[in-house]
Amino acid sequence: MKKEGQIRIPSGCAISAVISKEGRRMTGEKIIESMIPMHDRSNGLGGGFAAYGIYPEHADLFAFHLFFEDEEARHTFEKLLKESFEIYDAEAIPIRIIEEITDIPLIWRYFAAPLPSVLRRQQLDEKELVVRTVTRVNSTLRGTHIFSCGKNMGAFKAVGYPEDVGRFYKLEEYEAYSWTAHGRYPTNTPGWWGGAHPFALLDYSVVHNGEISSYDTNRRYMEMFGYRCNLQTDTEVITYMADYLLRREGLSLRETASVIAAPFWSTIDKLAEKDSQQAEQLTYLRKVYPSLLITGPFSIILGFTGGLMALNDRLKLRSMVVASKDDKVFIAIDGFRGGTGAAPTRIRDNVGIPIELTLAAVDQRLRDEGIRNRVSIIAGGSIRSSADLIKAVALGADACCIATAALLAMGCHLCRTCQSGSCSWGIATQRPELTARLDPQIGAKRLVSLLTAWQHEIKEFMGGRVGSFAGEYQAGGTILVLGLHTDGKPISGFFPCTGMHGGKMIFRGDVSGIGFPQQTTSHRFTAADMPELHPLITRFCALFGYRAEPLLADTYTVITPDSSNPYHQLYVAN
């Protein structure tokens, strides 16, 4: 019998999002692909997407997406909808039958506008009428569920893995300026079509990772204002909270975030010393909306017309990262084994993808798409030495984030209780009696020393010698070996360029003692070759503080595979 700790079930829900800040529309292919590496974070009991800007021909109409058990339920709904709305178009949502998606209900969409006479008679605005209609339908109509009702947007969800759900709904045929995605791993509710994410109300859509312990408190408060939590899931109540705070109460996104993930009272007290007005505002929000504070680990992505908001819990137990390039902003979950002592061990060790695999896959995909030169890759997670940094750069990173190493330099002893706010070393805490134990001047000096040491180590790595089998199976690119800091050793170990079938290796100085494979060609650089070498050396010297003139004046030898079709030559003999 397997016991606790002997088997690991990867889980935790998968969330992803992308938006074009300039409103450029993109197909659903990329958002589907973003979910594939996170396949094991869901269990096939729910997947879905929300897309904004997909119905430009019906941009002024509410788009109702529904599940029906049968035709009778559909006809009953249509009769009810016509009482308050004019229906301009109605159709079954196009799907692709695949073996991974089963037990398919009737899936329809309706484009409709509220009747002005109904709005006048009930003294409602159109959004409130839609919300009341959705509540009535989902609470009272048998076999009917409205799962999306916004303008120029729509949710698409089902029981299945997200990549299969995307194929099922043919999302590659839709274009949107913003996409969100979710792979579900339900822990206390069954997987069914309506319970999959995103949850949507009007143009608000929510994808969520985590489990909130304040569900009952949050639910009871929302039901006081007419919302009905029929699905008994925490994500449903989060969606209603967003609608209530943003639409009905008129709060800003920042204010809404300060309600849902309200700062600790100790944080507010500390802030009062620097910004009394902001502290007063945060105090007001905490006192007015105490029942809407969400407790427990969570990460939330809220989609709405024209934007996205990413939000996680106060202790950052469910981490996210955000990246921006050109007009696009990307949000994803951080890498494997990253995080400081505030990250629970179970989350740190089981959530995410190993950074080595991630970097290699992302770098290769960007090259395959021909856009590598337009995107910067920033690596985070387990970058704890200069060697880790160099490895990450070699795998494709343009920059790296460091956390644990910096904390250690300042005096951290890895107690792994950062989240408690009681760090004995005065680093991860705001308590005055504890912060007094940390001398900022000494901490800063030690941090500078760490980075300076890394700089020297990187210089030795980057400008040094190479070991045996350097360039083994090289398929492309250029490797430049300068031979600095060799300490009298040969510039290369044994058998360099073994298996080389593409690209080139360039060695500085005397290489007469190096045994290159027979099926390679070597030649000395001439004056005509130097324009290729000049920018490589000048850039290296600019980055690491060396003089370029002596290096450029030396001799260089270039090694290339000797084949008329080098990329198809699988092996070069020694």
VEXDREN-2710 file (C-alpha; in Angstrom, 1 decimal):
% VEXDREN-2710
k/r/px/py/pz
1/MET/0.0/0.0/0.0
2/LYS/1.3/3.4/-1.0
3/LYS/1.6/5.8/1.9
4/GLU/1.9/9.6/2.1
5/GLY/5.1/10.8/0.6
6/GLN/5.6/7.7/-1.5
7/ILE/3.7/9.0/-4.5
8/ARG/3.1/12.4/-5.8
9/ILE/0.0/13.5/-7.8
10/PRO/0.9/16.7/-9.7
11/SER/-2.0/19.2/-9.3
12/GLY/-2.8/22.7/-8.5
13/CYS/-4.8/24.0/-11.5
14/ALA/-3.2/25.7/-14.5
15/ILE/-3.9/29.3/-15.4
16/SER/-2.5/31.5/-18.2
17/ALA/-3.4/34.7/-20.0
18/VAL/-2.3/37.0/-22.8
19/ILE/-3.4/40.5/-23.9
20/SER/-2.5/42.9/-26.7
21/LYS/-2.2/46.4/-25.2
22/GLU/-2.9/47.8/-28.7
23/GLY/-5.9/45.7/-29.2
24/ARG/-4.4/43.5/-31.9
25/ARG/-6.4/40.3/-32.3
26/MET/-4.8/36.9/-32.1
27/THR/-6.1/33.4/-32.7
28/GLY/-6.6/30.9/-29.9
29/GLU/-3.7/28.7/-31.0
30/LYS/-1.1/30.4/-28.7
31/ILE/-3.2/30.4/-25.6
32/ILE/-3.9/26.7/-26.2
33/GLU/-0.2/26.0/-26.6
34/SER/0.5/27.8/-23.3
35/MET/-1.5/25.2/-21.4
36/ILE/0.2/22.1/-22.8
37/PRO/3.3/22.3/-20.6
38/MET/1.0/22.5/-17.6
39/HIS/-1.0/19.4/-18.6
40/ASP/-0.3/17.6/-15.3
41/ARG/-1.6/20.5/-13.2
42/SER/-5.2/19.4/-14.1
43/ASN/-6.9/16.0/-14.2
44/GLY/-9.2/16.3/-17.2
45/LEU/-12.3/17.3/-15.2
46/GLY/-12.5/20.8/-16.5
47/GLY/-10.8/23.2/-18.9
48/GLY/-11.8/26.4/-20.6
49/PHE/-11.0/29.8/-22.1
50/ALA/-12.3/33.3/-22.2
51/ALA/-11.8/35.5/-25.3
52/TYR/-12.4/39.2/-25.7
53/GLY/-13.1/41.0/-29.0
54/ILE/-14.4/37.8/-30.8
55/TYR/-17.8/39.1/-31.9
56/PRO/-17.1/42.5/-33.6
57/GLU/-20.2/42.0/-35.8
58/HIS/-22.3/41.8/-32.7
59/ALA/-20.2/44.1/-30.4
60/ASP/-23.3/46.0/-29.0
61/LEU/-25.2/42.9/-28.2
62/PHE/-25.0/40.6/-25.1
63/ALA/-23.6/37.2/-26.2
64/PHE/-25.3/34.4/-24.1
65/HIS/-23.5/31.1/-24.1
66/LEU/-25.5/28.2/-22.7
67/PHE/-25.5/24.4/-22.0
68/PHE/-28.8/22.6/-22.5
69/GLU/-29.7/19.0/-21.4
70/ASP/-32.2/18.7/-24.3
71/GLU/-34.3/20.6/-26.8
72/GLU/-37.2/21.1/-24.4
73/ALA/-34.9/23.0/-22.0
74/ARG/-33.7/25.2/-25.0
75/HIS/-37.2/26.1/-26.1
76/THR/-38.2/27.0/-22.5
77/PHE/-35.2/29.3/-22.2
78/GLU/-35.9/31.0/-25.5
79/LYS/-39.4/31.7/-24.4
80/LEU/-38.1/33.3/-21.2
81/LEU/-35.4/35.3/-22.9
82/LYS/-37.9/36.8/-25.3
83/GLU/-39.9/38.3/-22.4
84/SER/-37.1/40.8/-21.7
85/PHE/-34.8/40.7/-24.8
86/GLU/-34.8/41.0/-28.5
87/ILE/-32.9/38.1/-30.0
88/TYR/-30.9/39.1/-33.1
89/ASP/-29.2/35.8/-33.8
90/ALA/-29.1/32.3/-32.3
91/GLU/-27.1/29.2/-33.3
92/ALA/-25.4/26.1/-32.0
93/ILE/-21.8/27.0/-31.1
94/PRO/-19.5/25.2/-33.7
95/ILE/-17.6/22.2/-32.2
96/ARG/-15.2/19.6/-33.4
97/ILE/-16.1/16.0/-32.3
98/ILE/-13.0/14.5/-30.7
99/GLU/-12.8/11.3/-28.6
100/GLU/-11.3/13.1/-25.6
101/ILE/-14.6/15.1/-25.0
102/THR/-17.6/13.1/-24.1
103/ASP/-21.2/13.5/-22.8
104/ILE/-21.6/16.6/-24.8
105/PRO/-24.7/18.8/-24.0
106/LEU/-26.4/21.1/-26.4
107/ILE/-24.2/24.2/-26.6
108/TRP/-25.8/27.4/-28.0
109/ARG/-25.2/31.1/-28.2
110/TYR/-27.7/34.0/-28.4
111/PHE/-27.0/37.6/-29.4
112/ALA/-29.6/39.8/-27.7
113/ALA/-30.4/43.3/-26.5
114/PRO/-32.7/44.2/-23.5
115/LEU/-36.1/45.6/-24.5
116/PRO/-36.2/49.3/-23.7
117/SER/-39.8/48.9/-22.4
118/VAL/-38.6/46.3/-19.9
119/LEU/-35.8/48.6/-18.7
120/ARG/-38.2/51.5/-18.1
121/ARG/-40.8/49.4/-16.4
122/GLN/-38.4/47.7/-14.0
123/GLN/-36.2/50.8/-13.7
124/LEU/-33.0/48.9/-14.3
125/ASP/-29.9/49.5/-16.5
126/GLU/-29.2/46.8/-19.1
127/LYS/-26.3/45.2/-17.1
128/GLU/-28.4/44.7/-14.0
129/LEU/-31.2/43.1/-16.1
130/VAL/-28.7/40.7/-17.6
131/VAL/-27.4/39.7/-14.2
132/ARG/-30.9/39.1/-12.8
133/THR/-31.8/37.1/-15.9
134/VAL/-28.7/34.9/-15.5
135/THR/-29.5/34.4/-11.8
136/ARG/-33.1/33.5/-12.6
137/VAL/-32.2/31.0/-15.4
138/ASN/-29.4/29.3/-13.5
139/SER/-31.5/29.0/-10.3
140/THR/-34.9/27.9/-11.7
141/LEU/-34.7/26.5/-15.2
142/ARG/-34.1/22.7/-15.3
143/GLY/-31.4/21.5/-17.6
144/THR/-30.2/25.0/-18.5
145/HIS/-27.0/26.8/-17.6
146/ILE/-25.8/30.3/-18.8
147/PHE/-22.0/30.3/-18.6
148/SER/-21.2/33.5/-20.4
149/CYS/-23.2/36.7/-21.0
150/GLY/-20.9/39.6/-21.9
151/LYS/-20.6/41.9/-24.9
152/ASN/-18.0/41.1/-27.6
153/MET/-16.6/38.3/-25.5
154/GLY/-17.3/34.7/-24.6
155/ALA/-16.3/31.8/-22.5
156/PHE/-15.7/28.3/-23.8
157/LYS/-15.4/25.4/-21.4
158/ALA/-16.0/21.7/-21.0
159/VAL/-15.0/18.6/-19.0
160/GLY/-11.6/17.7/-20.4
161/TYR/-8.0/18.9/-20.5
162/PRO/-7.7/22.5/-21.7
163/GLU/-5.8/21.7/-24.9
164/ASP/-8.6/19.3/-25.9
165/VAL/-11.3/21.8/-25.0
166/GLY/-9.6/24.3/-27.3
167/ARG/-9.6/21.9/-30.2
168/PHE/-13.2/20.9/-29.4
169/TYR/-14.4/24.5/-29.7
170/LYS/-12.2/25.2/-32.8
171/LEU/-10.6/28.2/-31.0
172/GLU/-8.0/28.5/-33.7
173/GLU/-10.8/30.0/-35.8
174/TYR/-11.5/32.8/-33.3
175/GLU/-9.6/36.1/-33.0
176/ALA/-9.4/38.0/-29.7
177/TYR/-7.2/40.8/-28.2
178/SER/-7.2/39.1/-24.9
179/TRP/-7.3/35.4/-23.8
180/THR/-7.4/33.6/-20.4
181/ALA/-7.2/29.9/-19.9
182/HIS/-7.6/27.3/-17.1
183/GLY/-6.9/23.7/-16.5
184/ARG/-9.0/22.4/-13.5
185/TYR/-8.0/20.1/-10.7
186/PRO/-11.2/20.0/-8.6
187/THR/-10.6/18.9/-5.0
188/ASN/-14.0/18.9/-3.4
189/THR/-16.4/19.2/-6.3
190/PRO/-17.2/16.9/-9.2
191/GLY/-16.1/17.8/-12.7
192/TRP/-19.0/18.9/-14.9
193/TRP/-19.4/21.3/-17.7
194/GLY/-20.8/24.3/-15.8
195/GLY/-18.3/23.9/-13.1
196/ALA/-15.3/24.3/-15.4
197/HIS/-13.4/27.7/-15.5
198/PRO/-13.6/30.4/-16.5
199/PHE/-16.6/31.6/-14.5
200/ALA/-18.1/34.7/-16.2
201/LEU/-20.7/37.3/-15.5
202/LEU/-21.2/40.2/-17.9
203/ASP/-17.8/40.9/-19.3
204/TYR/-16.0/39.7/-16.1
205/SER/-14.3/36.3/-16.3
206/VAL/-12.3/34.6/-13.6
207/VAL/-9.7/31.8/-13.7
208/HIS/-8.4/30.8/-10.3
209/ASN/-5.8/28.5/-8.8
210/GLY/-6.0/27.6/-5.1
211/GLU/-8.7/27.0/-2.5
212/ILE/-10.2/29.8/-0.3
213/SER/-11.0/29.0/3.3
214/SER/-13.3/32.0/3.5
215/TYR/-15.8/30.6/1.0
216/ASP/-18.8/30.4/3.4
217/THR/-18.3/33.9/4.7
218/ASN/-17.8/35.3/1.2
219/ARG/-20.8/33.4/-0.1
220/ARG/-23.2/34.5/2.6
221/TYR/-22.3/38.1/2.1
222/MET/-22.8/38.0/-1.7
223/GLU/-26.2/36.3/-1.3
224/MET/-27.3/39.2/0.8
225/PHE/-27.2/41.2/-2.5
226/GLY/-29.1/38.8/-4.7
227/TYR/-26.3/36.7/-6.1
228/ARG/-27.0/32.9/-6.0
229/CYS/-24.0/30.6/-5.6
230/ASN/-25.7/27.6/-7.2
231/LEU/-22.4/25.7/-8.1
232/GLN/-21.0/25.8/-4.6
233/THR/-17.4/26.6/-5.8
234/ASP/-15.1/29.3/-4.6
235/THR/-14.4/30.6/-8.2
236/GLU/-18.1/31.3/-8.7
237/VAL/-18.2/33.5/-5.6
238/ILE/-15.0/35.3/-6.7
239/THR/-16.7/36.2/-9.9
240/TYR/-19.7/37.6/-8.1
241/MET/-17.4/39.6/-5.8
242/ALA/-15.7/41.2/-8.8
243/ASP/-19.0/42.2/-10.3
244/TYR/-20.3/43.6/-7.0
245/LEU/-17.2/45.6/-6.1
246/LEU/-16.4/46.9/-9.6
247/ARG/-19.8/47.4/-11.1
248/ARG/-22.3/47.9/-8.3
249/GLU/-20.0/49.6/-5.7
250/GLY/-17.9/51.5/-8.3
251/LEU/-14.5/50.6/-6.8
252/SER/-11.4/50.8/-8.9
253/LEU/-9.3/47.7/-9.8
254/ARG/-6.7/48.7/-7.2
255/GLU/-9.4/49.2/-4.5
256/THR/-11.0/45.9/-5.4
257/ALA/-7.6/44.1/-5.0
258/SER/-7.2/45.9/-1.6
259/VAL/-10.5/44.4/-0.5
260/ILE/-10.0/40.8/-1.8
261/ALA/-6.3/40.6/-0.7
262/ALA/-6.4/43.2/2.0
263/PRO/-3.0/44.0/3.6
264/PHE/-2.4/43.0/7.2
265/TRP/-3.2/45.5/9.9
266/SER/0.4/45.6/10.8
267/THR/1.3/46.5/7.2
268/ILE/-1.3/49.3/7.3
269/ASP/0.1/50.6/10.6
270/LYS/3.6/50.7/9.1
271/LEU/2.4/52.5/6.0
272/ALA/0.7/55.2/8.1
273/GLU/4.1/56.5/9.1
274/LYS/4.9/57.2/5.4
275/ASP/1.6/57.8/3.7
276/SER/-1.3/58.5/6.1
277/GLN/-3.8/59.0/3.3
278/GLN/-3.2/55.6/1.7
279/ALA/-3.3/54.0/5.1
280/GLU/-6.6/55.6/5.8
281/GLN/-8.0/54.4/2.6
282/LEU/-6.9/50.8/3.2
283/THR/-8.3/51.0/6.7
284/TYR/-11.7/52.2/5.3
285/LEU/-11.8/49.3/2.8
286/ARG/-11.0/46.7/5.4
287/LYS/-13.7/48.0/7.8
288/VAL/-16.4/48.4/5.1
289/TYR/-15.9/45.1/3.3
290/PRO/-14.5/42.7/5.9
291/SER/-16.6/39.8/4.7
292/LEU/-15.0/40.0/1.2
293/LEU/-11.5/39.4/2.3
294/ILE/-10.3/36.1/0.7
295/THR/-8.2/33.8/2.9
296/GLY/-6.2/30.8/1.8
297/PRO/-3.7/30.3/-1.0
298/PHE/-4.9/31.7/-4.4
299/SER/-3.9/33.2/-7.7
300/ILE/-6.6/34.9/-9.7
301/ILE/-6.7/36.3/-13.2
302/LEU/-9.7/38.6/-13.8
303/GLY/-10.5/39.3/-17.4
304/PHE/-12.7/42.3/-18.4
305/THR/-13.3/44.5/-21.4
306/GLY/-9.9/46.1/-22.3
307/GLY/-7.7/44.6/-19.7
308/LEU/-6.6/41.9/-17.3
309/MET/-5.9/41.9/-13.5
310/ALA/-3.6/39.3/-11.9
311/LEU/-4.0/38.9/-8.1
312/ASN/-2.6/36.5/-5.5
313/ASP/-2.9/36.0/-1.8
314/ARG/-1.2/38.2/0.7
315/LEU/1.4/35.5/1.6
316/LYS/2.1/34.8/-2.1
317/LEU/1.5/31.1/-1.6
318/ARG/0.3/30.8/-5.3
319/SER/2.9/32.7/-7.3
320/MET/2.6/34.2/-10.8
321/VAL/4.9/36.0/-13.1
322/VAL/4.1/38.7/-15.6
323/ALA/6.1/39.4/-18.8
324/SER/5.7/42.2/-21.4
325/LYS/7.1/42.4/-24.9
326/ASP/6.0/45.0/-27.5
327/ASP/2.3/45.3/-27.2
328/LYS/1.7/42.0/-25.4
329/VAL/1.7/41.2/-21.7
330/PHE/2.1/37.5/-20.7
331/ILE/1.2/36.0/-17.4
332/ALA/2.2/32.5/-16.3
333/ILE/3.1/30.5/-13.2
334/ASP/6.7/30.6/-12.1
335/GLY/9.4/27.9/-12.6
336/PHE/10.0/24.7/-10.7
337/ARG/11.8/24.8/-7.3
338/GLY/11.8/28.5/-7.2
339/GLY/10.7/30.7/-4.3
340/THR/12.1/31.8/-1.0
341/GLY/11.3/30.5/2.4
342/ALA/7.8/31.9/2.1
343/ALA/6.9/29.3/-0.4
344/PRO/5.5/26.1/1.2
345/THR/7.7/23.1/0.4
346/ARG/4.8/21.2/-1.2
347/ILE/4.2/24.1/-3.6
348/ARG/7.9/24.8/-4.2
349/ASP/8.8/21.2/-5.1
350/ASN/5.7/20.2/-7.0
351/VAL/4.4/23.2/-8.9
352/GLY/5.9/24.4/-12.2
353/ILE/8.4/23.2/-14.7
354/PRO/12.1/22.6/-14.3
355/ILE/13.9/25.8/-15.4
356/GLU/16.3/23.9/-17.7
357/LEU/13.4/22.3/-19.6
358/THR/11.5/25.5/-19.7
359/LEU/14.3/27.6/-21.1
360/ALA/15.3/25.1/-23.8
361/ALA/11.7/24.7/-24.9
362/VAL/10.9/28.4/-25.0
363/ASP/14.2/29.3/-26.7
364/GLN/13.7/26.7/-29.4
365/ARG/10.1/27.6/-30.0
366/LEU/10.9/31.3/-30.4
367/ARG/13.6/30.3/-32.9
368/ASP/11.2/28.1/-34.8
369/GLU/8.8/31.0/-35.1
370/GLY/11.5/33.3/-36.3
371/ILE/11.0/35.8/-33.5
372/ARG/13.8/35.0/-31.1
373/ASN/15.4/38.4/-31.7
374/ARG/12.2/40.2/-30.7
375/VAL/11.7/38.5/-27.3
376/SER/13.6/38.6/-24.1
377/ILE/13.6/35.5/-21.9
378/ILE/13.9/36.1/-18.1
379/ALA/14.6/33.0/-16.0
380/GLY/13.6/32.6/-12.4
381/GLY/13.8/29.6/-10.0
382/SER/17.0/27.9/-8.6
383/ILE/19.5/30.5/-9.9
384/ARG/21.8/30.3/-6.9
385/SER/25.3/30.5/-8.2
386/SER/27.3/32.0/-11.1
387/ALA/27.4/28.6/-12.7
388/ASP/23.5/28.4/-12.6
389/LEU/23.4/31.8/-14.2
390/ILE/25.8/30.8/-17.0
391/LYS/23.9/27.6/-17.5
392/ALA/20.6/29.5/-17.8
393/VAL/22.1/31.9/-20.3
394/ALA/23.6/29.0/-22.3
395/LEU/20.1/27.5/-22.5
396/GLY/18.6/30.7/-23.8
397/ALA/18.0/33.1/-21.0
398/ASP/18.7/36.8/-21.7
399/ALA/18.5/37.7/-18.0
400/CYS/18.0/36.0/-14.6
401/CYS/16.3/36.8/-11.4
402/ILE/18.0/35.8/-8.1
403/ALA/16.4/35.7/-4.7
404/THR/17.7/33.0/-2.3
405/ALA/21.3/33.8/-3.1
406/ALA/20.8/37.4/-2.4
407/LEU/19.1/36.6/0.9
408/LEU/22.0/34.3/1.9
409/ALA/24.5/37.1/1.2
410/MET/22.6/39.4/3.6
411/GLY/22.7/36.8/6.4
412/CYS/19.8/34.5/5.7
413/HIS/20.1/31.1/7.4
414/LEU/17.3/29.4/5.5
415/CYS/14.9/28.9/8.4
416/ARG/12.1/28.9/5.8
417/THR/9.7/30.8/7.9
418/CYS/9.6/34.0/5.8
419/GLN/5.8/34.0/5.8
420/SER/5.6/34.2/9.5
421/GLY/7.0/37.8/9.6
422/SER/9.3/36.8/12.5
423/CYS/12.7/36.3/10.8
424/SER/15.3/36.0/13.5
425/TRP/17.9/37.6/11.2
426/GLY/15.9/40.7/10.6
427/ILE/15.5/40.2/6.8
428/ALA/12.0/38.9/6.1
429/THR/10.2/40.9/8.7
430/GLN/8.8/44.4/9.5
431/ARG/9.0/44.0/13.2
432/PRO/11.3/46.8/14.5
433/GLU/12.9/44.7/17.3
434/LEU/13.9/42.2/14.6
435/THR/14.8/44.5/11.7
436/ALA/17.3/46.1/14.2
437/ARG/19.3/42.9/14.0
438/LEU/20.1/43.6/10.3
439/ASP/22.7/46.3/9.5
440/PRO/21.7/47.5/6.0
441/GLN/25.1/48.9/5.3
442/ILE/26.8/45.5/6.0
443/GLY/24.0/43.7/4.1
444/ALA/24.5/45.9/1.1
445/LYS/28.2/45.4/1.2
446/ARG/27.9/41.7/1.3
447/LEU/25.4/41.7/-1.6
448/VAL/27.8/43.8/-3.7
449/SER/30.6/41.3/-2.8
450/LEU/28.5/38.4/-4.0
451/LEU/27.7/40.0/-7.3
452/THR/31.3/41.1/-7.8
453/ALA/32.5/37.6/-7.1
454/TRP/29.9/36.2/-9.6
455/GLN/31.2/38.7/-12.2
456/HIS/34.8/37.5/-11.8
457/GLU/33.7/33.8/-12.0
458/ILE/31.6/34.6/-15.1
459/LYS/34.6/36.2/-16.7
460/GLU/36.7/33.1/-16.1
461/PHE/33.9/30.9/-17.5
462/MET/33.1/33.0/-20.5
463/GLY/36.7/33.8/-21.5
464/GLY/38.4/30.6/-20.3
465/ARG/39.3/27.2/-21.7
466/VAL/36.9/24.4/-22.7
467/GLY/36.8/20.9/-21.5
468/SER/36.8/17.6/-23.4
469/PHE/34.2/17.0/-26.1
470/ALA/33.5/20.8/-26.4
471/GLY/31.1/21.4/-29.2
472/GLU/30.0/17.8/-29.3
473/TYR/27.2/17.3/-31.8
474/GLN/27.1/21.0/-32.4
475/ALA/24.4/21.7/-35.0
476/GLY/24.7/25.5/-35.5
477/GLY/25.8/28.8/-34.0
478/THR/29.3/29.9/-33.1
479/ILE/31.4/29.0/-30.1
480/LEU/34.3/31.4/-29.5
481/VAL/37.1/30.1/-27.1
482/LEU/39.4/32.9/-26.0
483/GLY/41.6/30.8/-23.6
484/LEU/41.9/33.4/-20.8
485/HIS/42.9/32.2/-17.4
486/THR/44.1/28.8/-18.6
487/ASP/46.8/28.6/-16.0
488/GLY/49.1/26.9/-18.4
489/LYS/46.6/24.3/-19.6
490/PRO/45.7/23.7/-23.2
491/ILE/42.9/25.9/-24.5
492/SER/40.8/22.7/-25.0
493/GLY/40.5/19.3/-23.5
494/PHE/40.2/16.1/-25.5
495/PHE/38.2/15.5/-28.6
496/PRO/36.6/18.9/-29.3
497/CYS/34.1/19.1/-32.1
498/THR/33.2/15.3/-31.9
499/GLY/30.0/14.7/-33.8
500/MET/29.9/18.3/-35.1
501/HIS/27.5/18.6/-38.0
502/GLY/26.8/22.3/-38.2
503/GLY/28.0/25.8/-37.0
504/LYS/31.6/26.6/-36.2
505/MET/34.1/26.7/-33.3
506/ILE/36.8/29.5/-33.2
507/PHE/39.9/29.1/-31.0
508/ARG/42.4/31.8/-30.1
509/GLY/46.1/31.2/-30.3
510/ASP/48.1/28.0/-30.9
511/VAL/45.9/24.9/-31.5
512/SER/48.6/22.6/-33.0
513/GLY/48.4/20.2/-30.1
514/ILE/44.6/19.7/-30.3
515/GLY/43.4/16.6/-32.1
516/PHE/40.4/17.6/-34.1
517/PRO/38.3/15.0/-35.9
518/GLN/39.3/14.0/-39.4
519/GLN/36.0/15.0/-40.9
520/THR/36.3/18.6/-39.9
521/THR/38.1/21.5/-41.7
522/SER/40.3/24.0/-39.9
523/HIS/41.8/27.2/-41.2
524/ARG/43.4/30.3/-39.8
525/PHE/41.5/33.5/-39.8
526/THR/42.7/36.0/-42.3
527/ALA/42.2/39.8/-42.5
528/ALA/39.1/39.1/-44.6
529/ASP/37.6/36.9/-41.8
530/MET/38.1/39.5/-39.1
531/PRO/34.9/41.5/-39.7
532/GLU/33.1/38.4/-38.5
533/LEU/35.2/38.1/-35.3
534/HIS/35.5/41.8/-34.5
535/PRO/31.9/42.4/-33.1
536/LEU/32.0/39.2/-31.0
537/ILE/35.3/40.2/-29.3
538/THR/34.4/43.9/-28.8
539/ARG/31.1/42.9/-27.2
540/PHE/32.8/40.4/-24.9
541/CYS/35.3/43.0/-23.8
542/ALA/32.7/45.7/-23.3
543/LEU/30.7/43.4/-21.0
544/PHE/33.6/42.0/-19.0
545/GLY/36.1/44.8/-18.9
546/TYR/38.9/43.5/-21.1
547/ARG/40.9/45.4/-23.7
548/ALA/39.9/44.4/-27.2
549/GLU/43.1/45.4/-29.0
550/PRO/45.4/42.6/-27.7
551/LEU/42.7/40.0/-28.4
552/LEU/42.0/41.2/-31.9
553/ALA/45.8/41.2/-32.7
554/ASP/46.1/37.5/-31.9
555/THR/45.7/34.5/-34.3
556/TYR/42.4/32.5/-34.6
557/THR/41.5/29.1/-36.0
558/VAL/38.0/28.2/-37.1
559/ILE/36.7/24.6/-37.2
560/THR/33.8/23.6/-39.4
561/PRO/32.3/20.2/-40.3
562/ASP/33.6/18.8/-43.5
563/SER/30.5/17.9/-45.4
564/SER/28.6/19.0/-48.4
565/ASN/25.4/18.6/-46.3
566/PRO/26.5/19.3/-42.8
567/TYR/23.1/19.3/-41.1
568/HIS/22.5/15.8/-42.3
569/GLN/25.8/14.4/-41.2
570/LEU/25.0/12.6/-38.0
571/TYR/28.4/11.8/-36.7
572/VAL/32.0/12.9/-37.4
573/ALA/34.7/10.3/-36.6
574/ASN/37.5/11.2/-34.2
END
